[in-house]
Amino acid sequence: MKPLNYFVFILIVLFTTSCNKSDDDGSGTGDAIIVAKKSGTNTVYGVTLYAYSFSPFQSVKATSAVDATKTYTLKVNQGYKTNFYYETPDADFTTTKPAATTYNFSAVFENGVTDEFEDNLTDKVLAIPSIDKTEYNSTTTELGVTWTTVADADSYAINIMDGSTLVFGSLQLANTLKYFAVSSNSSGWITGVTPVVGKTYTVRLNAYLYEPIADSYNMQAVSIAEKTIVWGN
């Protein structure tokens, strides 16, 4: 499970913006996010770390104030050197909610400039959302997804996965929405991908909680629900 799968709408904006600004900035921004998902009947938690800039990174590392002996090494995200990430491996997700802490980032840019920055993470999490219904309309050739909203969620997004590969990602959806429809002609499909009738996909609903400054580029938490569907059925 890659973080780009559930932060598509953030990354699109960041990458577009970075292409429109000169790359002599030499300063970075960090974001730490608590991720909640289901493992069997249990809710489990992990942390995803992002570092982004208008200048290409060479390397980024991070440490947590609650355990400065552990170093997190971030890696380039989809070839975009202005965005690096770390995600907790699936096997390391636990039923223990991550503690509030400050993550300290140290970055080296390709031009040799270094920078240090931080992000404060509280222990607030989001409940797991519920996908109530998925229904394919053969007349409109749309897959409709209906869900129950989550308290405190600031927005949602729908992803469609082909195995572990992201093939569709919606932009940000308002927190008042409870329904979203995807057709084979919808914007958001990865270039070259067309859904195949009769093929099994996974619909992923992501609920997002922003940090108190209410900025969708600064996340506090994400929670994830998934449901298997067969396109066209």
N, C-alpha and C positions, 0 to 999 in steps of 0.2 A: 504494500500500500504506500504509494508515494504522496508526499504532501501537495505536490502540484495538482493532484487529482481533486482536492477539495479546496484549493485556493486559486482556481483558474481565473476568476474574475479580478482578483487582486493583481495577479502576475501580469495579465494582459495590459492593465493600466500602467503598471510600473515599467514594463518593457517598452511600451509605446512612448512614455514620457522620457525614458532614458535615451531613446533614439533621437529625441528632439533637443537635447541639451549637450553642450560640449562636455568631454570626458576628462576635465581637469579638476574635478571637484575634490577628490581625495578624502572624502569623509563618508562614513557609513551609518546605517541605522539598523538596530536589532529589534527582533520581535520574538517573544517566547509565548507559546500557546499550549494550553492543556487540551489534549485530545481524549475524548471518551467514546467508547464503542462497546458493543456486546461481544462476549466470548462465552458461548453457550448461554447459560442463564445469568451469568455474572456481568456487571459493568466493570470494565477495566480502563486504566488510564495510562497515558504516556505523555511525552512532551515533544513538540516540534519547535525547532529554532530556525529563524530566518535572519539573514543579513543581506541588506540591499544598499545599492549606491548608484550614482550616476557614472562612476568610474569602474572599470573592470578590476575585480579582486584577483590576487594571486593565491591567497590563502586566508582562511578565517577559522579561528578557534574560539571557544567559549568555556567559561566556568560558572558554577553556581555558588552563591555566597554560603549556601548551607553545606556544601561539600567542595571546597576549593581544590581538593586533591584530584578530582575527576575532571578531565579535559574532554570537551566535545569537539570533534573535528568536523567542520561543515564541508560540504562538497558542492560543486557547481550544479545548478538546476537547469536541466535540459539544454545545456550548452550556453546558457546566458550567464556570462561571467560577472554581471552586475547583481546576480542573485545567487547566494549560497544557502544551503539548508542542512539541517540534521533532523532525523526522525528517530524516535525510539523504535528499535526492532520489535516486531510483533511478539516475539518470545519474551520480551522484557516488559510488556504491559502488565500492570498489577492491579489488584483490587484496592490498593491504597492510593488515595488521592494525593497528588503532588503537593508539597508544602509551598507556602508563599516564600518567594526568594527574589533576589536580583541576579540576573544573568549578565556577566561581564564579557564583552566581545573584544577580541584583538584581531585586527585585520592588517594584511599587507597587500598593497595594491600593485598592479603590474608595473607602474611607474616608479616603484620603490618607496612611495609614501606609506606611512603606517598611521593607524588610527585606533583609538579605543572608544567604545560606546557601551551602553547598558540598556537593559529593559527590566522594569519591575513587574513581577508576576504575582498576582494574588492567588489565593487557593479557590477562587470561585469557579465552578464548573456548570455546564449545562446538562440537564436531563437528556436521555436518549430520545430522539423524536420517534414517532410512530408512522410508518407508511400504512395507511388504512386500506388503500385500494389502488391497483394498477389495472387499467382496462384499455384494450386496443379497439379503436373505432375504425372498422374497415372502410367506411364511407369516406371519412376525412383522412384516413391513413395516419392517425395520430395515436400515440400512447399517452393516455391521461394518468397522472399520478396525483393522488389525494392523500393528505396527511393531517395529523393533529398538531397544532402549533405547540411550541414549547415555551413555558414561562421564561421571560428575560431574553429570549432570542432576539437579536437585532436584524437578522436577515437569514435567508436560506439560499441554497443552490442545489441543483439537480445534476448529478453526473451519471453517465452510463458507461459501464465497464464491460470489456470483452476479455474475460479472464482477469488478469491483473493489469490490463492495458486500458487507459482512458480513451474512449472513442467519442464521447460527447460531454461538454461542460457548459452549463448555462451561465449567464451573468448573474449578478446579485438579484435576488428576489425579495420583495418587501416582506416584513415580518407579519403582515396581515394576510398574506396569501395562504391558501390551503390547497391550491390546485395548480398544476402546471401541465401543459401538453407539449409533446415533442413529436414532430413529424420528420420524415426523411429529408425534408427540405428546410428544416429549422437551421438557423445559424447556431453554431456551437459544435457541430461535428468536426472532428479532426480532418484536415485536408486529405482527400482521397478515400474517406470512409463513407460508405452508405450502408445503413442497416439492412440485414439480410432476413427476409421472411423465413420463419421457422428456426432461426438461430437463437440460442440462449444467451441472454445478457444479464448483468446485474445492475439494477437501479440503485443509486446511492443518494440518499437525502442528507445534506449537511446543514446543521443549524449553527449559527455563528453568534458569538458574544463579543462585542467590541470592548476595548478598554474604556475607562470612564470619560475620556475625552471625546468619545463617540466618533472615532475615526476608523473607517473600514480598512485602513492600512495598518492599524494597530489592533490586533486580536488578543483577547483574553482566553477564549475557549472555543472549541468546536466539538459537536457531538454528531455521531454518524449512525444512520439506520440503513439497512440494505434489504433488497428483495429481488429474487430471481424472477425473470420474465422470459417469455418466448416472443420475439418480435412477430407481429402479425396475428397472434392468438388472443 
